[in-house]
């Protein structure tokens, strides 16, 4: 049995940066905790602010 392959440190860092970029909202600059949908272009909170109001 062979050992699992690991990414070189540079590739792992580049992948981590790419994932963080997909999770960061361009409007509020916060990490949304999920990948931002391309259809919205921003986090759900910024895309639908009227839905976030407390009654």
mmCIF file of the N, C-alpha and C atoms, coordinates in Angstrom:
data_MODEL
# 
_entry.id   MODEL 
# 
loop_
_atom_site.group_PDB 
_atom_site.id 
_atom_site.type_symbol 
_atom_site.label_atom_id 
_atom_site.label_alt_id 
_atom_site.label_comp_id 
_atom_site.label_asym_id 
_atom_site.label_entity_id 
_atom_site.label_seq_id 
_atom_site.pdbx_PDB_ins_code 
_atom_site.Cartn_x 
_atom_site.Cartn_y 
_atom_site.Cartn_z 
_atom_site.occupancy 
_atom_site.B_iso_or_equiv 
_atom_site.pdbx_formal_charge 
_atom_site.auth_seq_id 
_atom_site.auth_comp_id 
_atom_site.auth_asym_id 
_atom_site.auth_atom_id 
_atom_site.pdbx_PDB_model_num 
ATOM 1   N N  . UNK A 1 1  ? 0.845   -1.168 0.000  1.00 0.00 ? 1  UNK A N  1 
ATOM 2   C CA . UNK A 1 1  ? 0.000   0.000  0.000  1.00 0.00 ? 1  UNK A CA 1 
ATOM 3   C C  . UNK A 1 1  ? 0.896   1.239  0.000  1.00 0.00 ? 1  UNK A C  1 
ATOM 4   N N  . UNK A 1 2  ? 0.529   2.237  -0.790 1.00 0.00 ? 2  UNK A N  1 
ATOM 5   C CA . UNK A 1 2  ? 1.332   3.452  -0.869 1.00 0.00 ? 2  UNK A CA 1 
ATOM 6   C C  . UNK A 1 2  ? 0.776   4.521  0.062  1.00 0.00 ? 2  UNK A C  1 
ATOM 7   N N  . UNK A 1 3  ? 1.651   5.411  0.463  1.00 0.00 ? 3  UNK A N  1 
ATOM 8   C CA . UNK A 1 3  ? 1.239   6.511  1.336  1.00 0.00 ? 3  UNK A CA 1 
ATOM 9   C C  . UNK A 1 3  ? 0.463   7.547  0.526  1.00 0.00 ? 3  UNK A C  1 
ATOM 10  N N  . UNK A 1 4  ? -0.489  8.241  1.141  1.00 0.00 ? 4  UNK A N  1 
ATOM 11  C CA . UNK A 1 4  ? -1.231  9.268  0.419  1.00 0.00 ? 4  UNK A CA 1 
ATOM 12  C C  . UNK A 1 4  ? -0.306  10.410 0.008  1.00 0.00 ? 4  UNK A C  1 
ATOM 13  N N  . UNK A 1 5  ? -0.584  10.972 -1.151 1.00 0.00 ? 5  UNK A N  1 
ATOM 14  C CA . UNK A 1 5  ? 0.241   12.069 -1.646 1.00 0.00 ? 5  UNK A CA 1 
ATOM 15  C C  . UNK A 1 5  ? -0.140  13.356 -0.915 1.00 0.00 ? 5  UNK A C  1 
ATOM 16  N N  . UNK A 1 6  ? 0.850   14.159 -0.625 1.00 0.00 ? 6  UNK A N  1 
ATOM 17  C CA . UNK A 1 6  ? 0.608   15.455 0.002  1.00 0.00 ? 6  UNK A CA 1 
ATOM 18  C C  . UNK A 1 6  ? 1.060   16.548 -0.957 1.00 0.00 ? 6  UNK A C  1 
ATOM 19  N N  . UNK A 1 7  ? 0.387   17.668 -0.903 1.00 0.00 ? 7  UNK A N  1 
ATOM 20  C CA . UNK A 1 7  ? 0.733   18.787 -1.762 1.00 0.00 ? 7  UNK A CA 1 
ATOM 21  C C  . UNK A 1 7  ? 1.980   19.477 -1.222 1.00 0.00 ? 7  UNK A C  1 
ATOM 22  N N  . UNK A 1 8  ? 2.809   20.001 -2.120 1.00 0.00 ? 8  UNK A N  1 
ATOM 23  C CA . UNK A 1 8  ? 3.958   20.792 -1.656 1.00 0.00 ? 8  UNK A CA 1 
ATOM 24  C C  . UNK A 1 8  ? 3.463   22.019 -0.892 1.00 0.00 ? 8  UNK A C  1 
ATOM 25  N N  . UNK A 1 9  ? 4.270   22.565 -0.001 1.00 0.00 ? 9  UNK A N  1 
ATOM 26  C CA . UNK A 1 9  ? 3.825   23.703 0.815  1.00 0.00 ? 9  UNK A CA 1 
ATOM 27  C C  . UNK A 1 9  ? 3.317   24.891 -0.012 1.00 0.00 ? 9  UNK A C  1 
ATOM 28  N N  . UNK A 1 10 ? 3.950   25.196 -1.119 1.00 0.00 ? 10 UNK A N  1 
ATOM 29  C CA . UNK A 1 10 ? 3.519   26.315 -1.955 1.00 0.00 ? 10 UNK A CA 1 
ATOM 30  C C  . UNK A 1 10 ? 2.151   26.084 -2.559 1.00 0.00 ? 10 UNK A C  1 
ATOM 31  N N  . UNK A 1 11 ? 1.894   24.878 -3.020 1.00 0.00 ? 11 UNK A N  1 
ATOM 32  C CA . UNK A 1 11 ? 0.593   24.561 -3.613 1.00 0.00 ? 11 UNK A CA 1 
ATOM 33  C C  . UNK A 1 11 ? -0.502  24.555 -2.548 1.00 0.00 ? 11 UNK A C  1 
ATOM 34  N N  . UNK A 1 12 ? -0.194  24.039 -1.366 1.00 0.00 ? 12 UNK A N  1 
ATOM 35  C CA . UNK A 1 12 ? -1.170  24.030 -0.277 1.00 0.00 ? 12 UNK A CA 1 
ATOM 36  C C  . UNK A 1 12 ? -1.510  25.459 0.141  1.00 0.00 ? 12 UNK A C  1 
ATOM 37  N N  . UNK A 1 13 ? -0.524  26.342 0.188  1.00 0.00 ? 13 UNK A N  1 
ATOM 38  C CA . UNK A 1 13 ? -0.768  27.739 0.549  1.00 0.00 ? 13 UNK A CA 1 
ATOM 39  C C  . UNK A 1 13 ? -1.600  28.435 -0.524 1.00 0.00 ? 13 UNK A C  1 
ATOM 40  N N  . UNK A 1 14 ? -1.324  28.151 -1.786 1.00 0.00 ? 14 UNK A N  1 
ATOM 41  C CA . UNK A 1 14 ? -2.095  28.751 -2.871 1.00 0.00 ? 14 UNK A CA 1 
ATOM 42  C C  . UNK A 1 14 ? -3.541  28.280 -2.839 1.00 0.00 ? 14 UNK A C  1 
ATOM 43  N N  . UNK A 1 15 ? -3.754  27.020 -2.548 1.00 0.00 ? 15 UNK A N  1 
ATOM 44  C CA . UNK A 1 15 ? -5.112  26.487 -2.451 1.00 0.00 ? 15 UNK A CA 1 
ATOM 45  C C  . UNK A 1 15 ? -5.857  27.113 -1.276 1.00 0.00 ? 15 UNK A C  1 
ATOM 46  N N  . UNK A 1 16 ? -5.205  27.264 -0.141 1.00 0.00 ? 16 UNK A N  1 
ATOM 47  C CA . UNK A 1 16 ? -5.831  27.894 1.022  1.00 0.00 ? 16 UNK A CA 1 
ATOM 48  C C  . UNK A 1 16 ? -6.205  29.347 0.718  1.00 0.00 ? 16 UNK A C  1 
ATOM 49  N N  . UNK A 1 17 ? -5.348  30.067 0.005  1.00 0.00 ? 17 UNK A N  1 
ATOM 50  C CA . UNK A 1 17 ? -5.640  31.456 -0.363 1.00 0.00 ? 17 UNK A CA 1 
ATOM 51  C C  . UNK A 1 17 ? -6.815  31.533 -1.340 1.00 0.00 ? 17 UNK A C  1 
ATOM 52  N N  . UNK A 1 18 ? -6.898  30.593 -2.271 1.00 0.00 ? 18 UNK A N  1 
ATOM 53  C CA . UNK A 1 18 ? -8.000  30.585 -3.235 1.00 0.00 ? 18 UNK A CA 1 
ATOM 54  C C  . UNK A 1 18 ? -9.327  30.291 -2.543 1.00 0.00 ? 18 UNK A C  1 
ATOM 55  N N  . UNK A 1 19 ? -9.324  29.368 -1.611 1.00 0.00 ? 19 UNK A N  1 
ATOM 56  C CA . UNK A 1 19 ? -10.548 29.043 -0.879 1.00 0.00 ? 19 UNK A CA 1 
ATOM 57  C C  . UNK A 1 19 ? -10.985 30.234 -0.023 1.00 0.00 ? 19 UNK A C  1 
ATOM 58  N N  . UNK A 1 20 ? -10.044 30.901 0.627  1.00 0.00 ? 20 UNK A N  1 
ATOM 59  C CA . UNK A 1 20 ? -10.379 32.078 1.420  1.00 0.00 ? 20 UNK A CA 1 
ATOM 60  C C  . UNK A 1 20 ? -10.954 33.179 0.534  1.00 0.00 ? 20 UNK A C  1 
ATOM 61  N N  . UNK A 1 21 ? -10.412 33.349 -0.656 1.00 0.00 ? 21 UNK A N  1 
ATOM 62  C CA . UNK A 1 21 ? -10.926 34.364 -1.582 1.00 0.00 ? 21 UNK A CA 1 
ATOM 63  C C  . UNK A 1 21 ? -12.361 34.055 -1.990 1.00 0.00 ? 21 UNK A C  1 
ATOM 64  N N  . UNK A 1 22 ? -12.697 32.797 -2.169 1.00 0.00 ? 22 UNK A N  1 
ATOM 65  C CA . UNK A 1 22 ? -14.071 32.425 -2.536 1.00 0.00 ? 22 UNK A CA 1 
ATOM 66  C C  . UNK A 1 22 ? -15.040 32.602 -1.379 1.00 0.00 ? 22 UNK A C  1 
ATOM 67  N N  . UNK A 1 23 ? -14.537 32.600 -0.141 1.00 0.00 ? 23 UNK A N  1 
ATOM 68  C CA . UNK A 1 23 ? -15.391 32.727 1.041  1.00 0.00 ? 23 UNK A CA 1 
ATOM 69  C C  . UNK A 1 23 ? -15.530 34.172 1.506  1.00 0.00 ? 23 UNK A C  1 
ATOM 70  N N  . UNK A 1 24 ? -14.697 35.090 1.015  1.00 0.00 ? 24 UNK A N  1 
ATOM 71  C CA . UNK A 1 24 ? -14.692 36.474 1.455  1.00 0.00 ? 24 UNK A CA 1 
ATOM 72  C C  . UNK A 1 24 ? -15.634 37.310 0.607  1.00 0.00 ? 24 UNK A C  1 
ATOM 73  N N  . UNK A 1 25 ? -16.565 37.997 1.263  1.00 0.00 ? 25 UNK A N  1 
ATOM 74  C CA . UNK A 1 25 ? -17.544 38.843 0.578  1.00 0.00 ? 25 UNK A CA 1 
ATOM 75  C C  . UNK A 1 25 ? -16.848 40.119 0.101  1.00 0.00 ? 25 UNK A C  1 
ATOM 76  N N  . UNK A 1 26 ? -16.999 40.490 -1.175 1.00 0.00 ? 26 UNK A N  1 
ATOM 77  C CA . UNK A 1 26 ? -16.361 41.708 -1.660 1.00 0.00 ? 26 UNK A CA 1 
ATOM 78  C C  . UNK A 1 26 ? -17.030 42.976 -1.122 1.00 0.00 ? 26 UNK A C  1 
ATOM 79  N N  . UNK A 1 27 ? -18.243 42.884 -0.650 1.00 0.00 ? 27 UNK A N  1 
ATOM 80  C CA . UNK A 1 27 ? -18.964 44.051 -0.152 1.00 0.00 ? 27 UNK A CA 1 
ATOM 81  C C  . UNK A 1 27 ? -18.588 44.374 1.286  1.00 0.00 ? 27 UNK A C  1 
ATOM 82  N N  . UNK A 1 28 ? -18.714 43.397 2.184  1.00 0.00 ? 28 UNK A N  1 
ATOM 83  C CA . UNK A 1 28 ? -18.445 43.643 3.604  1.00 0.00 ? 28 UNK A CA 1 
ATOM 84  C C  . UNK A 1 28 ? -17.061 43.162 4.044  1.00 0.00 ? 28 UNK A C  1 
ATOM 85  N N  . UNK A 1 29 ? -16.341 42.471 3.176  1.00 0.00 ? 29 UNK A N  1 
ATOM 86  C CA . UNK A 1 29 ? -14.983 41.981 3.450  1.00 0.00 ? 29 UNK A CA 1 
ATOM 87  C C  . UNK A 1 29 ? -14.913 41.009 4.621  1.00 0.00 ? 29 UNK A C  1 
ATOM 88  N N  . UNK A 1 30 ? -16.006 40.289 4.893  1.00 0.00 ? 30 UNK A N  1 
ATOM 89  C CA . UNK A 1 30 ? -16.035 39.312 5.974  1.00 0.00 ? 30 UNK A CA 1 
ATOM 90  C C  . UNK A 1 30 ? -15.963 37.905 5.388  1.00 0.00 ? 30 UNK A C  1 
ATOM 91  N N  . UNK A 1 31 ? -15.414 36.977 6.161  1.00 0.00 ? 31 UNK A N  1 
ATOM 92  C CA . UNK A 1 31 ? -15.428 35.570 5.780  1.00 0.00 ? 31 UNK A CA 1 
ATOM 93  C C  . UNK A 1 31 ? -16.842 35.066 6.040  1.00 0.00 ? 31 UNK A C  1 
ATOM 94  N N  . UNK A 1 32 ? -17.537 34.675 4.974  1.00 0.00 ? 32 UNK A N  1 
ATOM 95  C CA . UNK A 1 32 ? -18.936 34.275 5.093  1.00 0.00 ? 32 UNK A CA 1 
ATOM 96  C C  . UNK A 1 32 ? -19.097 32.904 5.744  1.00 0.00 ? 32 UNK A C  1 
ATOM 97  N N  . UNK A 1 33 ? -18.069 32.095 5.761  1.00 0.00 ? 33 UNK A N  1 
ATOM 98  C CA . UNK A 1 33 ? -18.180 30.755 6.325  1.00 0.00 ? 33 UNK A CA 1 
ATOM 99  C C  . UNK A 1 33 ? -18.623 29.729 5.297  1.00 0.00 ? 33 UNK A C  1 
ATOM 100 N N  . UNK A 1 34 ? -18.820 30.168 4.065  1.00 0.00 ? 34 UNK A N  1 
ATOM 101 C CA . UNK A 1 34 ? -19.205 29.297 2.951  1.00 0.00 ? 34 UNK A CA 1 
ATOM 102 C C  . UNK A 1 34 ? -18.711 29.961 1.669  1.00 0.00 ? 34 UNK A C  1 
ATOM 103 N N  . UNK A 1 35 ? -18.658 29.221 0.596  1.00 0.00 ? 35 UNK A N  1 
ATOM 104 C CA . UNK A 1 35 ? -18.250 29.795 -0.682 1.00 0.00 ? 35 UNK A CA 1 
ATOM 105 C C  . UNK A 1 35 ? -19.364 30.694 -1.203 1.00 0.00 ? 35 UNK A C  1 
ATOM 106 N N  . UNK A 1 36 ? -19.017 31.924 -1.559 1.00 0.00 ? 36 UNK A N  1 
ATOM 107 C CA . UNK A 1 36 ? -19.983 32.907 -2.043 1.00 0.00 ? 36 UNK A CA 1 
ATOM 108 C C  . UNK A 1 36 ? -20.540 32.432 -3.385 1.00 0.00 ? 36 UNK A C  1 
ATOM 109 N N  . UNK A 1 37 ? -21.867 32.381 -3.546 1.00 0.00 ? 37 UNK A N  1 
ATOM 110 C CA . UNK A 1 37 ? -22.441 31.974 -4.826 1.00 0.00 ? 37 UNK A CA 1 
ATOM 111 C C  . UNK A 1 37 ? -22.103 32.992 -5.920 1.00 0.00 ? 37 UNK A C  1 
ATOM 112 N N  . UNK A 1 38 ? -21.686 32.512 -7.069 1.00 0.00 ? 38 UNK A N  1 
ATOM 113 C CA . UNK A 1 38 ? -21.359 33.379 -8.190 1.00 0.00 ? 38 UNK A CA 1 
ATOM 114 C C  . UNK A 1 38 ? -22.603 34.139 -8.636 1.00 0.00 ? 38 UNK A C  1 
ATOM 115 N N  . UNK A 1 39 ? -23.771 33.527 -8.512 1.00 0.00 ? 39 UNK A N  1 
ATOM 116 C CA . UNK A 1 39 ? -25.008 34.169 -8.937 1.00 0.00 ? 39 UNK A CA 1 
ATOM 117 C C  . UNK A 1 39 ? -25.322 35.408 -8.095 1.00 0.00 ? 39 UNK A C  1 
ATOM 118 N N  . UNK A 1 40 ? -24.904 35.431 -6.831 1.00 0.00 ? 40 UNK A N  1 
ATOM 119 C CA . UNK A 1 40 ? -25.143 36.586 -5.970 1.00 0.00 ? 40 UNK A CA 1 
ATOM 120 C C  . UNK A 1 40 ? -23.985 37.579 -6.026 1.00 0.00 ? 40 UNK A C  1 
ATOM 121 N N  . UNK A 1 41 ? -22.771 37.066 -6.049 1.00 0.00 ? 41 UNK A N  1 
ATOM 122 C CA . UNK A 1 41 ? -21.592 37.922 -6.078 1.00 0.00 ? 41 UNK A CA 1 
ATOM 123 C C  . UNK A 1 41 ? -21.229 38.513 -4.728 1.00 0.00 ? 41 UNK A C  1 
ATOM 124 N N  . UNK A 1 42 ? -21.996 38.228 -3.700 1.00 0.00 ? 42 UNK A N  1 
ATOM 125 C CA . UNK A 1 42 ? -21.725 38.681 -2.349 1.00 0.00 ? 42 UNK A CA 1 
ATOM 126 C C  . UNK A 1 42 ? -22.409 37.732 -1.380 1.00 0.00 ? 42 UNK A C  1 
ATOM 127 N N  . UNK A 1 43 ? -22.128 37.894 -0.086 1.00 0.00 ? 43 UNK A N  1 
ATOM 128 C CA . UNK A 1 43 ? -22.731 36.991 0.892  1.00 0.00 ? 43 UNK A CA 1 
ATOM 129 C C  . UNK A 1 43 ? -24.242 37.213 0.948  1.00 0.00 ? 43 UNK A C  1 
ATOM 130 N N  . UNK A 1 44 ? -24.944 36.268 1.510  1.00 0.00 ? 44 UNK A N  1 
ATOM 131 C CA . UNK A 1 44 ? -26.400 36.334 1.577  1.00 0.00 ? 44 UNK A CA 1 
ATOM 132 C C  . UNK A 1 44 ? -26.844 37.541 2.403  1.00 0.00 ? 44 UNK A C  1 
ATOM 133 N N  . UNK A 1 45 ? -26.112 37.861 3.462  1.00 0.00 ? 45 UNK A N  1 
ATOM 134 C CA . UNK A 1 45 ? -26.457 39.006 4.301  1.00 0.00 ? 45 UNK A CA 1 
ATOM 135 C C  . UNK A 1 45 ? -26.404 40.310 3.505  1.00 0.00 ? 45 UNK A C  1 
ATOM 136 N N  . UNK A 1 46 ? -25.396 40.481 2.673  1.00 0.00 ? 46 UNK A N  1 
ATOM 137 C CA . UNK A 1 46 ? -25.284 41.693 1.854  1.00 0.00 ? 46 UNK A CA 1 
ATOM 138 C C  . UNK A 1 46 ? -26.255 41.664 0.675  1.00 0.00 ? 46 UNK A C  1 
ATOM 139 N N  . UNK A 1 47 ? -26.516 40.497 0.136  1.00 0.00 ? 47 UNK A N  1 
ATOM 140 C CA . UNK A 1 47 ? -27.404 40.382 -1.019 1.00 0.00 ? 47 UNK A CA 1 
ATOM 141 C C  . UNK A 1 47 ? -28.851 40.640 -0.647 1.00 0.00 ? 47 UNK A C  1 
ATOM 142 N N  . UNK A 1 48 ? -29.258 40.246 0.554  1.00 0.00 ? 48 UNK A N  1 
ATOM 143 C CA . UNK A 1 48 ? -30.643 40.402 1.002  1.00 0.00 ? 48 UNK A CA 1 
ATOM 144 C C  . UNK A 1 48 ? -30.676 41.095 2.365  1.00 0.00 ? 48 UNK A C  1 
ATOM 145 N N  . UNK A 1 49 ? -30.306 42.370 2.441  1.00 0.00 ? 49 UNK A N  1 
ATOM 146 C CA . UNK A 1 49 ? -30.259 43.041 3.755  1.00 0.00 ? 49 UNK A CA 1 
ATOM 147 C C  . UNK A 1 49 ? -31.635 43.182 4.400  1.00 0.00 ? 49 UNK A C  1 
ATOM 148 N N  . UNK A 1 50 ? -32.692 43.288 3.606  1.00 0.00 ? 50 UNK A N  1 
ATOM 149 C CA . UNK A 1 50 ? -34.028 43.437 4.181  1.00 0.00 ? 50 UNK A CA 1 
ATOM 150 C C  . UNK A 1 50 ? -34.473 42.176 4.912  1.00 0.00 ? 50 UNK A C  1 
ATOM 151 N N  . UNK A 1 51 ? -33.923 41.032 4.538  1.00 0.00 ? 51 UNK A N  1 
ATOM 152 C CA . UNK A 1 51 ? -34.250 39.769 5.206  1.00 0.00 ? 51 UNK A CA 1 
ATOM 153 C C  . UNK A 1 51 ? -33.579 39.653 6.567  1.00 0.00 ? 51 UNK A C  1 
ATOM 154 N N  . UNK A 1 52 ? -32.562 40.468 6.825  1.00 0.00 ? 52 UNK A N  1 
ATOM 155 C CA . UNK A 1 52 ? -31.772 40.352 8.048  1.00 0.00 ? 52 UNK A CA 1 
ATOM 156 C C  . UNK A 1 52 ? -32.308 41.215 9.166  1.00 0.00 ? 52 UNK A C  1 
ATOM 157 N N  . UNK A 1 53 ? -33.285 42.058 8.893  1.00 0.00 ? 53 UNK A N  1 
ATOM 158 C CA . UNK A 1 53 ? -33.831 42.933 9.937  1.00 0.00 ? 53 UNK A CA 1 
ATOM 159 C C  . UNK A 1 53 ? -34.575 42.122 10.989 1.00 0.00 ? 53 UNK A C  1 
ATOM 160 N N  . UNK A 1 54 ? -34.451 42.535 12.220 1.00 0.00 ? 54 UNK A N  1 
ATOM 161 C CA . UNK A 1 54 ? -35.138 41.876 13.333 1.00 0.00 ? 54 UNK A CA 1 
ATOM 162 C C  . UNK A 1 54 ? -36.473 42.574 13.533 1.00 0.00 ? 54 UNK A C  1 
ATOM 163 N N  . UNK A 1 55 ? -37.512 41.789 13.661 1.00 0.00 ? 55 UNK A N  1 
ATOM 164 C CA . UNK A 1 55 ? -38.854 42.367 13.856 1.00 0.00 ? 55 UNK A CA 1 
ATOM 165 C C  . UNK A 1 55 ? -39.083 42.785 15.282 1.00 0.00 ? 55 UNK A C  1 
# 
